[in-house]
Amino acid sequence: MASSLQDGFGRSFRYLRVSVIDACNFRCVYCLPQGYCKDPTQDRPLDQNEFQNLFAGFAALGVVKIRLTGGEPTLRRDLVELVAMAKQTPGIQEVALSTNGYRLSALLPELLAAGLDAVNVSIDSLRPDIFKETTGQDLLERVRGGVEEAIAAGLRVKVNAVLMRGVNDSDLPLFAAFVRDRAVSVRFIELMRTGGNLELFEKHHISAQVIQKTLEADGWYQRARGPTDGPAREYKHADHQGSLGLIAPYAKDFCDSCNRLRISCRGELKLCLFGDGQHSLRAFLQRPDQRDELHLAVQSLLGHKKVSHFLQEGQYGNTQQFASIGG
């Protein structure tokens, strides 16, 4: 089924990123350097009934891929049930999870039984000291163990590393060695400006083009994107089973292939990660018979989606940190 979700620039949206919780147990320097602090004024996250209506409502509009994110989604006690619910939704072809890997090994058998297709794990460095410095947790071996188990179990696995000058920008050879004999994708994400990280951004931002030039000089070549792929440019090499990728939001054509929408754990639609504001859909998620109202609301809101973010002009919207919307 073709997607009914199109904006005024001809872009179709078949990929939905859904935050299930905004709490996180890591203190990553680029996201929650002081750790998670609950806001008592916030409503509770969506319950299972609301998530079920959300999944079904967007699937009926042509969404075929759902990614569950956080915060750290494995902190939610009913995560496995949410994975199964998404997977069993008619029209949904792929269910993926983004996690810091803290509980991946422990939950893996249940996640596989629930139908999980793919997992993205954040590993900003393969050096234990840098991993600890970046995340606030001395857990690299535990996280790597979960990744190895996921690969062995047949899940499609991607590893995400936020690229930071003077921190992990020299880790490319380590990650290249990691994917030599593993069918896994490592993607370097260019550090992005938010409302709460100006000092960090100015100190550690480095263009993804630096990595791109190194990859191309070393014989890596770019592969074609799939219809529900994210914005990463993936590079393959004849001598490696896996791939290396770049997510470069400051590239001028970054938004041309935008294909995803984001929902917060409280049911708010965010049209762009770097846009202003979000729009609550919660009133339309209480009962299945409100699907027509949900569809009308979403399609109307898509008419306000802009052609691009404006990061290059220093405009990063009202995003203070990524834990609340899943990046």
C-alpha positions in Angstrom: 0.0 0.0 0.0 1.3 3.4 -0.9 1.7 5.9 1.9 -1.1 8.4 2.5 1.4 10.5 4.4 3.0 13.0 2.1 4.1 16.6 2.7 3.9 19.5 0.4 7.3 18.7 -1.1 6.4 15.2 -2.4 8.1 13.3 0.4 6.4 10.1 1.7 6.6 8.9 5.3 6.5 5.2 5.8 8.8 5.1 8.9 7.7 6.0 12.4 10.0 6.5 15.3 8.2 6.1 18.6 9.7 7.0 22.0 8.2 4.7 24.7 9.9 6.4 27.7 12.1 9.5 28.2 14.1 8.1 31.2 17.6 6.9 30.6 20.2 5.3 32.9 23.2 6.6 30.9 24.7 10.1 31.2 26.0 10.7 27.7 27.8 14.0 27.4 25.9 15.0 24.3 22.5 14.2 25.7 22.1 13.9 29.4 25.4 14.9 31.0 23.7 15.4 34.4 21.6 12.3 34.1 17.9 11.9 33.8 15.7 14.0 36.1 12.0 13.4 36.0 9.7 16.4 35.4 6.7 16.1 37.8 4.7 18.4 35.6 4.7 16.0 32.6 1.9 13.6 31.9 2.5 9.9 32.1 3.8 8.1 29.0 1.2 6.4 26.7 -0.2 3.1 27.9 -0.4 -0.1 25.9 -3.9 0.7 24.6 -2.8 4.1 23.4 0.3 2.7 21.7 -1.9 0.0 20.0 -4.1 2.7 18.6 -1.1 4.7 17.5 0.5 1.8 15.7 -2.7 0.8 13.9 -3.6 4.3 13.0 -0.2 5.0 11.3 -0.1 1.6 9.7 -3.5 2.4 8.1 -1.8 5.5 6.6 0.9 3.5 5.0 3.6 3.3 7.6 5.5 0.0 7.3 8.4 0.4 9.7 8.3 1.3 13.4 11.3 2.0 15.6 10.9 2.0 19.3 13.2 4.4 21.1 13.6 6.4 24.3 15.2 7.7 26.4 16.3 4.1 27.0 13.4 1.9 25.9 14.5 -1.2 27.8 13.8 0.7 31.1 10.1 0.3 30.2 8.8 -2.9 31.9 6.4 -3.7 29.1 8.8 -3.2 26.2 8.5 -6.8 25.0 4.8 -6.5 24.8 5.1 -3.2 22.8 7.4 -4.9 20.4 5.0 -7.8 19.9 2.1 -5.4 19.6 3.8 -3.4 16.9 4.9 -6.5 15.0 1.4 -7.9 15.0 -0.1 -4.7 13.7 -1.5 -5.3 10.1 0.7 -3.5 7.6 3.8 -3.2 9.7 6.6 -5.1 8.0 9.5 -4.2 10.3 10.0 -3.4 14.0 13.3 -2.1 15.2 14.7 -1.0 18.6 17.3 1.7 19.5 19.0 1.1 22.8 22.1 1.8 24.8 22.6 -2.0 25.1 22.4 -2.1 28.9 19.7 -4.8 29.0 20.0 -6.2 25.4 21.6 -9.5 26.4 19.0 -10.1 29.2 16.0 -9.2 27.0 17.2 -10.7 23.8 15.3 -14.1 23.9 12.0 -12.3 24.7 12.6 -9.6 22.1 13.3 -12.3 19.4 10.2 -14.2 20.4 8.1 -11.0 20.1 9.3 -10.6 16.5 12.0 -7.9 16.7 13.7 -7.5 13.3 16.5 -5.1 14.0 18.4 -3.3 16.7 20.5 -0.2 16.9 23.0 0.0 19.8 24.9 3.2 20.8 28.6 2.6 21.2 30.5 5.8 21.0 33.9 4.2 21.3 35.4 0.7 21.4 38.0 2.0 23.9 36.7 1.3 27.5 38.1 4.5 28.9 36.5 6.7 26.2 33.2 4.8 26.4 33.1 5.4 30.2 34.0 9.1 29.8 31.3 9.5 27.1 28.4 7.6 28.7 29.2 7.8 32.5 29.0 4.0 32.6 31.9 1.5 32.7 29.9 -1.0 30.7 31.5 -1.4 27.3 32.1 -5.2 27.6 28.5 -5.7 28.7 27.1 -3.7 25.8 29.5 -5.4 23.3 28.4 -8.8 24.6 24.8 -7.9 23.9 25.7 -6.8 20.3 27.6 -10.1 19.7 24.6 -12.1 20.9 22.2 -10.2 18.7 24.4 -10.7 15.7 24.6 -14.5 16.5 20.9 -14.6 16.8 20.4 -13.3 13.3 19.1 -9.8 14.1 20.1 -6.9 11.8 22.4 -4.9 14.0 23.7 -1.4 13.6 26.0 0.4 16.0 25.8 4.2 16.4 28.6 6.4 17.4 28.3 10.2 17.9 31.3 11.7 16.2 33.2 14.1 18.5 36.5 15.9 17.7 39.2 15.0 20.2 37.1 12.2 21.7 36.5 9.4 19.2 37.3 10.8 15.8 40.5 8.6 15.8 38.4 5.4 16.4 37.7 4.8 12.7 40.4 2.0 12.4 38.9 0.2 15.4 35.4 0.3 14.0 36.6 -0.7 10.6 38.3 -3.7 12.2 35.0 -4.5 14.1 33.0 -4.8 10.9 35.7 -6.8 9.0 34.2 -10.2 10.1 30.8 -9.1 11.4 27.7 -8.4 9.3 27.0 -5.2 11.2 26.8 -1.6 10.2 28.6 1.1 12.2 27.3 4.7 11.6 29.1 7.8 12.7 26.5 10.5 13.6 27.7 14.1 13.3 27.3 15.9 16.6 24.2 18.1 16.4 23.5 21.4 18.2 20.6 21.4 20.7 19.4 23.9 23.2 21.5 22.4 25.9 24.9 21.6 24.4 26.4 24.8 23.0 29.7 24.5 24.8 30.1 20.8 23.9 29.2 21.5 20.3 31.7 24.3 19.9 34.4 22.2 21.4 33.8 18.8 19.8 31.9 19.3 16.5 33.6 17.8 13.5 32.1 17.5 10.0 31.2 14.0 8.8 33.0 14.9 5.6 36.3 14.3 7.3 35.3 10.6 7.8 33.8 10.4 4.3 37.1 11.5 2.7 39.0 9.0 4.7 36.6 6.2 3.8 36.8 6.9 0.1 40.5 7.1 0.2 40.6 3.7 1.8 38.5 2.1 -0.9 35.0 2.2 0.7 32.2 2.8 -1.7 28.6 4.1 -1.1 25.7 1.7 -1.5 22.2 2.6 -2.7 19.5 3.4 -0.1 16.5 1.2 0.6 12.9 2.7 0.6 12.6 2.7 4.4 16.3 3.4 5.2 17.2 6.3 7.5 19.4 9.2 6.4 22.7 7.4 6.7 25.0 7.1 3.7 26.3 3.5 4.0 29.8 2.5 2.7 30.9 -1.0 1.8 34.4 -2.5 1.2 35.4 -5.7 -0.6 37.4 -6.9 2.4 34.7 -6.3 5.1 31.5 -8.2 5.8 29.9 -5.2 7.5 29.6 -1.5 6.6 30.4 1.9 7.8 28.0 4.8 7.5 27.6 8.5 8.0 24.7 10.5 9.3 25.5 14.1 8.3 22.7 16.5 9.2 24.7 19.5 8.2 25.0 18.3 4.6 22.9 20.5 2.3 20.8 17.7 0.9 20.2 15.9 4.2 16.5 16.5 4.3 15.7 15.7 0.7 15.2 12.0 1.5 13.3 12.5 4.8 11.0 9.6 5.3 10.2 9.4 9.0 8.0 11.0 11.6 8.6 11.1 15.3 6.2 10.5 18.2 7.1 11.3 21.8 6.3 8.9 24.7 3.3 11.1 25.5 1.9 11.0 22.0 3.2 14.2 20.6 4.0 14.4 16.9 7.3 16.1 16.0 7.5 17.0 12.4 11.3 17.6 12.5 13.9 16.8 15.1 15.0 20.4 14.8 11.6 22.1 14.4 9.8 24.2 16.9 7.1 22.6 19.0 5.2 19.3 18.9 1.6 18.5 18.4 -0.3 16.2 20.8 -2.2 13.3 19.2 -3.2 11.8 22.5 -6.8 12.8 22.3 -7.1 10.6 19.2 -5.5 7.5 20.8 -8.1 6.7 23.4 -10.3 4.4 21.2 -9.9 2.7 17.8 -13.0 4.4 16.5 -11.1 7.7 16.6 -8.9 6.7 13.7 -10.5 9.0 11.2 -9.8 12.0 13.5 -6.2 10.8 14.0 -5.7 10.6 10.3 -7.2 14.0 9.6 -5.0 15.6 12.3 -1.8 14.0 11.1 -2.4 14.8 7.4 -3.3 18.4 8.4 -0.1 18.8 10.4 2.1 17.4 7.6 1.0 20.5 5.6 3.2 22.5 8.0 6.3 20.4 7.6 9.2 22.6 6.2 11.4 21.6 3.3 14.4 21.4 5.6 15.8 22.1 9.0 17.9 25.2 9.4 20.9 23.9 11.4 23.3 25.6 9.1 21.8 28.9 10.1 22.1 28.1 13.8 18.4 27.3 14.2 17.9 24.0 16.1 14.2 24.4 17.2 13.1 23.7 20.7 15.0 20.4 21.2 16.9 20.7 24.5 18.2 17.1 24.4 17.5 14.0 22.5 16.3 11.8 25.3 12.7 13.1 25.1 12.2 12.2 21.4 14.7 9.4 20.6 17.0 11.3 18.3 
